[in-house]
Amino acid sequence: METVGWEQATARRMARHGLERPVARAELARQAGVVCGIHAQVMGAAELSLALRVEGATRADVRAALWEEQTLVKTYGPRGTVHLLPADELAGWIAALGAIPVPESPLPDGVRFDERQHSEVIAAIGDALADAELTTDELTEALVARCGAWVGERSMPAFQQQWPRWRQATVAAAHAGALCFGAPRGRAVTFTNPRRLVAAFDSALTAAREATAAERWAGGAGAGEPRAGRGGGVGAAGAGGAGAGEPRAGRGGGVGAERAGGAGAGEPRAGRGAGAGAERAGGALGDRDDAGRAVTPALAALVRRWLAAYGPATAAQFAQWAAAPRAWAGELFAALDGAGELTAISFEGEPAWVASGDDAFPDAAPDSVRLLPYYDAYGIGCHPRERLFPGRAAERALARGQAGPFPLLLLDGVVGGVWHQRRSGRSVVVTVEPLRRLGAARRAALAEQVERLGAIVAASPSLTIGAVRVGPHA
């Protein structure tokens, strides 16, 4: 079994994320897919997160790719949270995300949709948005006209408000290919149908779902079996619930709530060797595993892409990233192992996976200073978390164990502090709080990063090294 150390893995992750050396401008949209989506709940952070990975890019370039060139799409992505994804890869993402099981809705009877209502609402959303960009209120009116007053009842609790009842199906509609975000109308969010943005979307979606039709690969009872109320047809696979609709709070205890588990179902075991898949009955994707479930090509592609960006990693860590049941993820990885899609390696003395054929790692350790914004993909997706957030970094840069709510100072690919930016007119003051003393070379590299940040946000930057007194983002 090949052995990979922390510095090797970190160097590969940094390189692939475009953090060691930015990618070319022509790769801007593609890079959003390479890192498995750019978190966009905070749009300003998303613009910074993607632009800093692309040579010379600014937030204006990200906005142009999203709203003018339409090479990016804003939609509900992994974990049911808002992400930027490449437009030409959207169908594959939808096919994969729609195959990930979600928990039963916690909404009470009379609010929670039954199977028929769920399917009806998702179909109506797709129809209402087929030729329009609609605000939430406009979409509510359109759905009431198509389905009846029940769909617009303000009975779904969210953020100290009562949302229209249809919004419990928002993520499901996105993962069914019926909804994504349209261009903002002033401060108002709009929704539209992805077919208006992506050419030949239906044929691409059909191709991405090949070999399994409407079937879904799901774990055992209590770990992802289809449940009443999730709805039928294509949209059933992505249903959200209360607090799970936008974003899916409660799907997995939060991005950082779960810790990586030990070797279990789907985890490689010491001594199995790089050819671990040979121990299982082989088979092509689209075949069925021992429990009779279909393994979709879209899920296989998602796991391989995720491992390319965040591997070596375990099934439990994938489950945490995807907010999916651990048992289901373990069975998925075991099936992919049996199909020869995964290779077992030893990572920091523990068993882990990489995608087969993607087991090369650099020898040189990373050597860089980087500033990552709120909810950057690197901080959320990389594990083991105790190595990425060592010692005091876990206390200072995690919020109740969750990665994302603090902007991160990376030193050689490891969290070494936090930072904050305060905009005032055409100026931006960047305060950086390192957790250890920075030498002259590190300070110079940090100053370069602050200049780069200023260029991205079109502001004149200044750097202050000191305590950051702003708390975590909500």
N, C-alpha and C positions, 0 to 999 in steps of 0.2 A: 504494500500500500504506500503510495507516494506521501511524503510529509511536506507540509507547507507551514511556514511560520507567519506570525502576525505582520511583520514588516513586508514580507512578500505579498501577502493578501492586500494589505493597505496600499502598496505601490500599484498593484493592478487595479484596484477599485478607483483610486485617485486618477489614474491614467484614463480609464474608461469613462469616468464621469466628466472628463474634460477639465479636471481641477489641477492636474500637474502641468498640462499644456492645453490651452483652449483649442477647440476644433475650428475648422474653417467656417467662414460666414455661410457658405452654401449648405452647411450641415446643421443649421440652427434647428429646423423642425425635426430632423432625424434625431438630434441629440435628446430631445424630449422623450423619445421612445427608448433610446439607449438606457436612460436612467429609470425606465418604467414609469414615466409620467412626472410632470412638474406640478407639485401641489399648488393649487391656485385659490384656496379659500381666502387668502389675503393676496389680492392681485398685484399689488406693488412688490411683495416679496417674490411672487412667481416671476415677474419681469426681471428682477435682479438675479434670481436663481438661475434662469436660463441664459441671460445675457453674459454673466460672468464665466460661463463655460464656452463661449463662442468668441473667437478673435475679433476684437474691435466692435462687438455688438453693443447696442444700447437698448433701453426700454422701448424706444420708438421702433426699433427693429422688431422686437417681440410683438408689439401692438400691430405693426404692419403685417407680420406673418399671420396673426390671428384674425384681424378684421378686414384687411385689404387683399393680401395674397391668398388667404384662406388655406395656408399650408399647415396651420395648427387649428385644433378644435378644442373648445372649452366645454367640458362635460363632467358628469359624475363618474369618477374612475375607481381605482383601487380603494377599498374600505368604504365605498359610497361617498367619498369626499371629492370636492371639485379639483380637477386636474386639467392640465394642458397636455394633449396628445397629438401626434402627427396625424394629419387628415388622411393620408394615404395608408395609415395603419389602423384607422378607427374600427373598421369592420372586424379585424382580428381581435382587437381589444374587447369589443362588445361580445364576440363569440366566446371568449375566455371568461370575461367577468360574469356573463350571464350563466356560466356553468358552475360558479362557486356557490355552495349552499349558504343560505342566510338563516338566522334564527326565526322562530315564530314571532309574529308581531305581538307586543305586549299591550296593544290597544284593547280596550274593553269591547265586549259585544255591543253592537249598535254603532260603533265607530269603526272597528276593524272591518275591512272589506272581506266578503266571502269570495269564493273562487270566481263566481260569475261576475260580480262587481269589479273585481280586480282586472279581469280580462277586458271587460267593457271599458273601463276607464283608460287603460293603456292604449286600446285601439282608438278611443276618442281623442286622446292626446296626440297621437300620430296624425290623425285626420285634421284636427284643428290647426296643427302647426305645418301642415303640408305645403302651404303657400304663404306663410306669414311668420313674422316675428312678433310675439305677444308678450306683454308684461304679465305678471302673476295675476293681477286683477282681470285683465282681458282674457287670459286663458281660463280663469274661473268662470267667467261669463260664457265663454264658448263651450265649456264642458257641461255647464248647467243646461244650455240649450240642446246639447246632444244627448245627455244622460238623465237629466232631471235635477230637481232642487237638492236631492240628497247628497250629490257629489260636492256641492258648494257649502254645505253646512260647516260652520266654524266650530268644530268639535275636536280638532287634533291639537293637543297641547304641545307647544314648542317655544322655547325662549321667552317664557312668561307671557305668551300670547296664545290665542286660539286660531290655528290656521285652518283654511278650507280643507275639508275631509280628503279631497283628491290628492293632496300633497304627500300622503303616506305612500303613494305609488310613484313619486318622482324618480327615485333612483332606479326602481324597476323599469320605468319607461325608458330611462337612459340606457340601461343594460339590455333592453329589448330593441334598441335602435329606433325608438320613436321620438326621442327628445335630446336636445343639447342646448347650449346657451347661444343666444343670438347677440348681436352687438348691443351694448348698453344704450339706453335712451335717456340721456342725462344721467341721473343717479339711479334710474330704474333698471333693474335686471330684465332681460327679455329671454324667451325661449324660442327655439325653432326646431324644425325637423332636420336631422343630419343629411337627408337626401338633397336638401337645398344647398349644402356646402360641399358635399363629396360626390364627385362624378362616379357613376356606375356603382353606387353604394349597395344596392340590393344584390347584384351579382357577386360583389366582393364578400358580402355577408354570407351568402349561400355557399360560396367556396370555402370560407373560413369554418363553416359548420359541417363540412362534408364528412361523410362516414358515420354520422350519428344522428342526422336529422334533428328532431326536437328533443332527443333524449339528453339526459344530463348525467354526468358521473357524480354520484353522491355517496357519502359515507354511510356507516351503519346507523341503526336507530339511536336517536339522541345526538347524532353527529352529522346531521344534514339530510335526513330523509325528507322528501316532499311533505309539506304539511298543508292542511286545509287553510284556506285564506290567502295562500300565496298566489293563487290565480292559475289559470291554465294557459296553454300556448307558449309562445316564445317568451313573453314577459314574465312568466312564472318564476323563472330562474333568478330574477334580480330583485324580488320584492323587498322593500324595507318596512320598518314599523315606526311606531312613535319614538321620536328621538333617534330613530334609525333611518329616518327619511333623508335629512339634509343637515349635517352629515350623519353617518350611521353610528351614533353614540351607543354604546352598549353591545356592539357586535362582538367585541373581543376584549372589553375592559379598557379600551383606549390603545393607541399605537404602542405605548411603552409599558402597558400594564403587565403583559405576560413576559415571562422569562423563557429563554430557550430551554427546551426540555432535553432530557437525555435520550439515549438510543431507545427508540420505541418502534411502533409500526412505521415502516418506511425509512428508518434511520439506518445508516451503515454501521456495521459493527467491526470492532478491531479484528484484524486478521483476515477479513474477507477479500482484501486485495482490490486492485484497480478493476479487475474483471468481475466484480461482484454480481453483475447481472446474469452471468453465466450460470449461477447457482439456481436461478429461477427458470420456469418455463418461459422461453422467449415468445415474442409475438409482435405483430405490427400494431401500430396505433389504430384504433377503431375496432380492434378485437376486444373481447371481454375478459375481465380478470376472473379469478376463481369464484367471486361472488356474483358473477353475471352482469357486471356493470360496464358500460362503455367508457373507454378512455379517449377523450376527444383530442384531435390534433391541435385545436386551439389552446387547450390547457397545457399540452406538452410544450408548445411554442412559448407560452407564458412562463412556465417554469424554467425553460432553458434561458430565456432572456433575463429573467430575474437572477438566475445563478451567474450569468455573464456579468451582471452589474454588481452583485452583492456576494457572490460565492467566494470561498467555500462557505456553505451554509447547510442548515438542517431543515427537515420538514416542519419542525415546530417553529422555526424562525420564519419560514414562508407563511405558515398559518397566521403568525402575528402580523406580518406585513399585509396580508390579504384580508385580515379580520375574518378568517375562516376557521371552522372547527379543526382542532388538532388531529383528531382521529381520522377525519376525512383527508387532511393533508398527508398524514402518514400513509394511508392506503394509496393515495395518488402517487406519492414518491415510490412506494413499493412497486406499483404497476409500471411506472416509467423505468425503474431499475430493471424489471423483468423484460421490458421492451428494448433494453440496451441504450436508453436515452441518458442515463446518469452513470457517473463513475465515483466510487468511494475513495476518499483520501483521508489522511490524518491531518487535522488542522489544530495546531497548538495542543497536540496530544489527544484530541478528541475526534471521533469520527464525524465526517461531514461529506457533502456532495459537491461535485461540479458537473456541468454538462459534459457528456462524453465528447471527446475530441477538443475540449477547451480546457486543458489542464496545464497550460504553460503559465509560468509566473516569473516576473523579473527578479533578478538577484539584487539590484540596487534598492536601498531603502528610500522612501520618499524624503524630500528635502524642500519644504515650502511653507509659506505662511498664507493662509486664506481666510477670508471673511464670508461666512455663509449666512443667508437671511433666515427669517422665521420659516419653519417647516421645510427646510431643504431636504431633498431626497436622500442625500448622503447620510445625514445625521439620523434620519428615521430608519433607513434600511440596513445599515451596517451592524454586524454583530461579530463577536460577543460584545454586548453593551458595556460590560465592565472594563473591556480593553479600549473601547472608543471613548468612554467617559470615565477615565481612571481617577481614583481617589476623590479629591475635592471637586473634580469636574462633575461627578454624579450629583453632588449636593447643590452645586451652583448652576448647572446648565440643564438639568432635568426638572420637570415639574410633576411631582408625585410619581416619579418613574417614567414619565412620558417625554419622549424626544420631540422637539419641534417648537415649543413655546418660547424658547430663547434663541436669538441669533448666536452663531457659534464662531469663535476664533479657533481655527485649526492650525496646529503646529505639527508638521510632518504627518498630516493625515489624522491626528489625534486631537480631541478637544482639549484646548489649553486655556479657555477663557470664554467670556461673553462680550457682546458689544451692543451698542444702540446708536441709531442715527436720529438727529432732530433737524428737520428742514425749516428754514426761515427764508422766505423769498427765493433768491437764486443761490443761497448758501446752504450747506449741510454740515453740521457738526457731528463728527463720529467719535464717540467715546468708547474706548476699548479697555476692558478689565482683564488683564492677563492673570493667570493663577500662579505664575512664577515670573521671576525677573527675566526681561528680554535683553539680550546683548545688543551691541551696536548693529550687527548684521541683521538680526531679527527685526529691530526697530526700523531699519531701512526698508526691509521687505514689507513690513506692515504699512509704512508710509506709501509704498507703491500700490498696495491694495486699496488704500483709502483714496488715492488719486483715481484708480480704476473705477471705484464705486461712484465717485463724483462724475466721471465721464458717462457712466451708464445712466445716471438719473439726471444728467444735464444740470449740474449744480457745482459751485465752487466749494471744494471740501476742505475741512480742517480736522486735525487729529488731536484728541485729548486722551492721554493714558491715565486712567483713574477708575473709581468705583462707578458701576452702572446701577443707578437707583430705580430703574424702571422694572416692574415685575413681569412675570410671564404673560404672553399673549393669551387671551381667552380662547 
